[in-house]
């Protein structure tokens, strides 16, 4: 085994025994991609697909049972994780070749798969042909054993001449006037005789010969007119009386009948030993000719099938298999041609990048099959909107690109971009639902926005600016976006380094009970002290972390620090009942609850003292994966709170179905609470509903004594805000608990606060 190579998945070549098919398992949960792969693989006779799987556990069971020689693996499975499947196969010592076919092109994931022994890593949206070519490279070459002395084929004009030579030789050696060669299907026969013979009669001759010469020897007979097998045949009834016949059956490699070689004579006679041997040798020559014809026809069919498969591969190399649009490679080729032409002719053209705004939510919620069908429908709309001279391509996932040549004014490109936004804003009817996607479009113009590489990057930046502004719009690139992108990239690199070096810290803000102003818990809030920029706002780096895939690492770091601090306070005798941490939907994957359990056990914290906060907007997505993870976390004993409640449009059905314990009322309802009867009515309705559902309520963003009095009077359970304390580092928070918290009841005497703000008495408990 090569140095540094994992023991489970050994890379090898030439592992297939010549003549035996290579056994393959396909692990892919997208039905359209899976069917496309199976159609292509079916055209390669040297590959045997032993089965397909769409989940991690199903794939593991299939691989353990079938022990394939190769696996084509998608990492993004609906249930489970492709990387974890590789790890499990490695742990079991599985010896097979693995090719990764996925939409996730992150470099760390690629490196991890390589460490686990994957032989190749391919983009599902554009690299399927390359993946299959890699797979085919492991197959031994087709072995054809030509017999050049027997060519040309029987279907060519020279073929009857070969049989004619055999017939003439038979007449000469055996001294007979009539020789017949018949094929099994009766479609071809050659004879040397003045008498005619129909195809049906040739078939009868062959059947008689096979029946009477089953051992492969020569069969001889006397007067043909006296035999029931010959009486009715034209050859016997017409012309001279046939007094002798002899024949040899022709058979294939498996003993199957191919035809017969017969000789007839008008004289009574027999064949001597030399003549019998000569007849057998001539029959062998005919048999070889027929067998060669069959083998070459089979080879011809194989070549034709290979040609069709290669044509499909060429088409696949140029087209996206899901939508039928051009793929990234084709788009880049045409873009390069257009750029050279425009440079020679001093013309302008536009590149548009388009991203479907809500596709990820639809794909995660309704499944990959619905997602694939939506992509195909979106592609149809795009194709039907563009000019014949335009090129539309699917780049990857839900990203599309349009090449618009011969541009007179940049307003034409902006008008097309707006039109594309409009047509994709219309609902898609699918599976009995009306689904709203929407799109964000970025536009870059040649030559003012650069050549090929720069155009692609600038159109992409403009598209992300459109998404940042809320989506459902088109944006033209400006140089300011380039500067912003460079700053963002630098910030992303700094954030990655900060996570690796442990530079992120956790601050704590108290949650205070409104009945006695006692401490109910703390919320853990991440802070980043940048070495050059100072304190970076979470509103700036958290969305960045979610986009670039760092949010999971940040979430685990905050969880670990918060639980460690809670354990530290326990050892110091500081009573902090509960700690709350914010979680992103991206974190709520299959193994998140296992990570929670391990962290709680490591720090010795009871699950009931941990609360996960997830925004109402995230819960509105109704992701099956997220809901399953929350249910498992709740079963572990962890508390679940809905953050920023009131701004996410969640339904009462969601609140009843979700495994939640508390509602944290968004600060926007408290901002004007002292002056808005509507906000007060909304707050009272939320509190009443929460009590009916058995949920705690937390008022966020309390900053004035007036807000404090009203939230108490309306029956909120607890509050959080700058009026009580800003977020503090752990040490400062401990000092606040000892110095300031004890004085809260005397500082804010709630009945007095209520009287000062002329509010009714608190709501009765339900």
Buried (B, 14 or more C-beta within 10 A) or exposed (E): EEEEEBEBBBBBEEBBEEEEBBBBBBBBBBBBBBEBBEEBBEBBEBBBBBBBBBBBEBBBEBBEEBEBBBBBBBBBBBBBBBBBBBBBBBEEEBBBBBBBBBBBBEEEBBEBBBBBBBBBBBBBBBBBBBBBEBBBEBBBEEEEEEEEEBEEBBEEEEBBEBBBEBBEBBBEBBEBBBBBBBBBEBEBBBBBBEBEBEEEBBBBBBBBBBEBBEEEEBBBBBBBEEBEBBEEBEBBBEBBEBBBBBBBBBBBEEEEBBBBBBBBBBEEBEBEEEBBEBBBEBBEBBBBBBBBBBBBEEEEEEEEBBEEBEEBBEEBBBBBBBBEBBBBBBBBEBBEEBBEEBEEEEBBBBBBBBBBBBBBBBBBBBBBBBBBBBBBBBBEBBEEBBEEEBBBBBBBBBBBBBBBBBBEEBEBBBEBBEBBBEEBBEEBEBEEEEBBBBBBBBBBBBBEBBBBEBBBBBBBBBBBBBBEEEBBBBBBBBEEBBEBBEEBEEBBEBBBEBBEEEBBBBBBBBBBBBEEBBBBBBBBBBBBEBEEEEEBEBEEBBEBBBBBBBBBBBBBBBBBBBBBBBBBBBEEEBEBBBBBBBBBBBBBBBEBBEBBBEBBEEBEBEBBBBBBBBBBBBBBBBBBBBBBBBBBBBEBBBBBBBBBBBBBEBEEEBBEEBBBBBBBBBBEBBBEBBEBEEBBEBBBEBBBBBBEEEBBBBBBBBBBBBBBBBBBBBBBBBBBBEBBBEBBEBEBBBEBBEEEBEEBEEEBEBEEBBEEBEBEEBBEEE
